[in-house]
Amino acid sequence: MSEVVSMSFRILEPMMFRGPGEFDPYVRGTYSRATTLAMPSPSTIAGVLATYCISVLGVPAPSSGDWLERYHAVLGNDVRIKGPLIKFNGKIMAEDRLLNGFLEMGKVKQKCEIEYKKLANKHNLLEKLSEYLSEKKEEFKPSIKLRKDVRIGVGLEIRGDVPMKSVKEGFLYTAEYIDYMRITSEKPKETSVEIVAEIRGKLVENLPSIRALPVKLGGEGRIALLSFQSGEKILEEIKKFWKDQERYQGLLALYLATPALFKGGKRVKEYVKNWVEHINCRFMGISGESTVLGAGFMIDEKKRKPIYTSLHPGSIIFVEGNLNLLEIYQDKPLGEASTLGYGTILPIPITPIN
């Protein structure tokens, strides 16, 4: 295997990637609804990878440590995961939770330009815009709009010595699923959907080139087909905007492809400003939304992982400076648990590269 491995999951059926909040069919009311996110969280992807390492590669399972230390005990302290992103019919797209959909890479750049124009107008920075940017239209829609299926279920119980299932009175609940296969086509067999992430670190030396290994992914243990391939599937798409240059001076949009996590105690904007200063850039503004987000559930200890303040996928940070684009993507993590894929940034130059 090469120094970078792309990990992909081929989706075969409607999936559930549990959203925030409790779900308990024993409680009536708001808690009797299980919601789904549009994409699996980075910790879900890292969890599948860790399970593979323990069950197939024979890596010992950790017995102590916080949730992040446990991941690193299996995956290695030098592991670096980027993503996940989604691939529809061969096209890699980024989630935009603000627009409730997915964006092709060309539309990611277009959104960055439109959002900066709005920011520039608001703060009287219009002179920083190039002529080509000022001509962009304000109307903007996602490449693919999400569609969720809502199903109603009932609680069952077994009575007597003879296995006999009966419905429990009042135990109704609803569950959401994301059906990627029906988003782009009325004929599901014509749609190919993969969830893609990149892995770096010593771990990749032990990952064989495999295709179509059935694994459980997300809630309810639904099945996807896991593959490992050499190469940088995500980075290859981003580099198309760099025009074969890794050094860039000017205005740069940092598109957030996965949630960024922050411990709390300060406003998200303050965390972002401090991070921008750390990478020696000038902070030009931010377009996005924040919320509270949990990092998931620790099955072995039967307890929840910590809750963080998060910045939504689809948010954009605007900076200015003399930058190494590859370094920004690979080595300048934003927020907590960035080694597992949280805070994955897509650097998009706004001013033209000569």
Residue pairs with C-beta under 8 A, 6 or more apart in sequence:
1 204
1 205
1 207
1 208
1 209
1 228
1 230
2 204
2 230
2 231
3 200
3 204
4 198
4 199
4 200
4 204
4 230
4 231
4 232
4 235
5 198
5 199
5 204
5 207
5 228
5 229
5 230
5 231
6 196
6 197
6 198
6 199
6 228
6 229
6 230
6 231
6 232
6 233
6 234
7 45
7 49
7 196
7 197
7 198
7 199
7 226
7 227
7 228
8 87
8 194
8 195
8 196
8 197
8 226
8 227
8 229
8 233
9 48
9 194
9 195
9 215
9 217
9 224
9 225
9 226
9 227
10 192
10 193
10 194
10 212
10 224
10 225
10 227
11 180
11 181
11 193
11 194
11 195
11 224
12 223
12 224
12 225
13 181
13 222
13 223
14 149
14 177
14 178
14 179
14 180
14 181
14 222
15 36
15 40
15 177
15 178
15 180
15 217
15 218
15 219
15 222
15 224
16 34
16 36
16 175
16 176
16 177
16 178
16 218
16 219
16 220
16 222
17 36
17 37
17 38
17 39
17 40
17 41
17 44
17 178
17 218
17 219
18 34
18 35
18 36
18 37
18 218
18 219
19 34
19 35
19 36
19 37
19 176
20 35
20 291
20 292
20 293
20 294
21 30
21 31
21 35
22 31
23 31
23 32
23 33
23 34
23 173
24 31
24 32
25 32
25 153
25 155
25 171
25 172
25 173
26 155
26 171
28 170
32 172
32 173
32 174
33 173
33 174
33 175
33 176
34 173
34 174
34 175
34 176
34 219
35 176
36 148
36 176
36 177
36 178
36 219
37 178
38 95
38 97
38 100
38 101
38 102
38 146
38 178
39 84
39 86
39 95
39 195
39 258
39 313
40 84
40 195
40 217
40 218
41 258
41 259
41 295
41 296
42 81
42 83
42 84
42 197
42 258
42 259
42 337
42 340
42 341
42 342
42 344
43 67
43 71
43 295
43 296
43 305
43 337
43 340
43 341
43 342
44 217
44 218
44 296
45 81
45 83
45 84
45 195
45 197
45 340
45 341
46 71
46 75
46 81
46 340
46 341
47 71
47 296
48 215
48 216
48 217
48 226
49 75
49 81
49 199
50 71
50 74
50 75
51 215
52 215
52 226
53 59
53 74
53 75
53 203
53 206
54 60
54 61
54 74
57 206
59 74
61 74
61 300
62 69
62 70
62 73
62 74
65 73
67 295
67 296
67 298
67 305
67 306
68 336
68 337
68 339
68 340
70 298
71 79
71 340
72 79
72 339
75 201
75 203
76 201
76 202
76 203
78 200
78 201
78 202
79 199
79 200
79 201
79 203
79 339
79 340
80 199
80 200
80 201
80 330
80 339
81 197
81 198
81 199
81 200
81 339
81 340
81 341
82 197
82 198
82 200
82 234
82 235
82 329
82 330
82 341
82 344
83 196
83 197
83 198
83 234
83 257
83 258
83 341
83 344
84 195
84 196
84 197
84 258
84 341
85 92
85 93
85 94
85 95
85 195
85 196
85 197
85 234
85 257
86 92
86 93
86 94
86 95
86 102
86 180
86 193
86 194
86 195
86 196
87 93
87 192
87 193
87 194
87 195
87 196
87 233
88 102
88 144
88 180
88 183
88 184
88 191
88 192
88 193
89 184
89 191
89 192
90 192
91 104
91 105
92 105
92 196
92 233
92 234
92 237
93 102
93 103
93 104
93 105
93 143
93 144
94 102
94 103
94 105
94 108
94 255
94 257
94 313
94 314
94 346
95 102
95 257
95 258
95 313
95 314
96 102
96 103
96 111
96 142
96 313
96 314
97 289
97 312
97 313
97 314
98 288
98 289
98 312
98 314
98 315
99 140
99 141
99 142
99 314
100 142
100 145
100 146
101 141
101 142
101 143
101 144
101 145
101 146
102 142
102 143
102 144
102 146
103 111
103 142
103 143
103 314
104 143
105 237
105 238
105 240
105 241
107 140
107 142
107 143
108 255
108 346
108 348
109 241
109 253
109 348
110 136
110 140
111 140
111 255
111 314
111 316
112 253
112 255
112 316
112 348
112 350
113 133
113 136
113 253
113 350
114 136
114 137
114 138
114 140
115 253
115 287
115 316
116 129
116 133
116 251
116 253
116 284
116 285
116 287
116 316
116 318
116 350
117 129
117 133
117 134
117 136
117 138
118 138
118 287
119 125
119 284
119 285
119 287
119 318
120 126
120 128
120 129
123 285
125 284
126 134
128 251
130 351
130 352
132 352
133 350
144 183
144 184
145 183
146 178
146 183
147 178
147 179
147 182
147 183
148 176
148 177
148 178
148 179
149 176
149 177
149 178
149 179
150 174
150 175
150 176
150 177
151 174
151 175
151 176
151 177
152 172
152 173
152 174
153 172
153 173
153 174
153 175
154 167
154 168
154 171
154 172
154 173
155 167
155 168
155 171
155 172
155 173
156 165
156 166
156 167
156 168
157 165
157 166
157 168
158 164
158 165
158 166
159 166
180 191
180 193
181 188
181 191
181 193
182 188
182 191
183 191
184 191
185 191
195 217
195 224
196 233
196 234
197 234
197 341
198 232
198 233
198 234
198 235
199 207
200 330
207 228
208 228
209 228
209 229
209 230
210 226
210 227
210 228
211 225
211 227
212 225
212 226
212 227
213 225
213 226
213 227
214 223
214 224
214 225
214 226
215 223
215 224
215 225
215 226
216 222
216 223
216 224
217 223
217 224
235 329
238 329
238 346
238 347
238 348
241 348
241 349
242 248
242 325
242 347
242 349
242 353
243 353
245 325
245 353
246 324
246 325
246 326
246 327
247 322
247 323
247 324
247 325
248 322
248 323
248 324
248 325
248 347
248 349
248 353
249 321
249 322
249 323
250 320
250 349
250 350
250 351
251 284
251 318
251 319
251 320
251 349
251 350
251 351
252 281
252 318
252 319
252 320
252 321
252 323
252 325
252 328
252 347
252 348
252 349
252 350
253 316
253 317
253 318
253 347
253 348
253 349
253 350
254 316
254 317
254 318
254 319
254 328
254 345
254 346
254 347
254 348
255 314
255 316
255 345
255 346
255 347
255 348
256 288
256 311
256 312
256 313
256 314
256 315
256 316
256 317
256 334
256 343
256 344
256 345
256 346
257 313
257 344
257 345
257 346
258 313
258 341
258 342
258 343
258 344
259 293
259 310
259 311
259 312
259 313
259 342
259 343
260 310
260 311
260 315
260 334
260 335
260 338
260 342
260 343
261 293
261 295
261 308
261 309
261 310
261 335
261 336
261 337
261 342
261 343
262 268
262 271
262 308
262 309
262 310
262 311
262 335
262 336
263 308
263 309
263 336
264 308
264 309
268 290
268 309
268 311
269 286
271 335
272 283
272 286
272 311
272 317
272 334
273 283
275 332
275 334
275 335
276 282
276 283
276 317
276 319
277 283
278 332
279 319
279 321
279 323
279 328
279 332
280 321
281 319
281 320
281 321
281 323
282 319
282 320
282 321
283 317
283 318
283 319
284 318
284 319
284 320
285 318
286 315
286 316
286 317
286 318
287 315
287 316
287 318
288 311
288 312
288 314
288 315
288 316
288 317
289 311
289 312
289 315
290 309
290 310
290 311
290 312
291 309
291 310
291 312
292 307
292 308
292 309
292 310
293 307
293 308
293 309
293 310
294 304
294 305
294 306
294 307
294 308
295 305
295 306
295 307
295 308
295 337
296 304
296 305
297 303
297 304
297 305
298 304
298 305
308 335
308 336
310 335
311 335
317 345
318 350
323 347
325 347
325 349
328 345
328 347
329 345
329 346
329 347
332 345
333 339
333 343
334 343
334 345
335 342
335 343
336 342
336 343
337 343
338 344
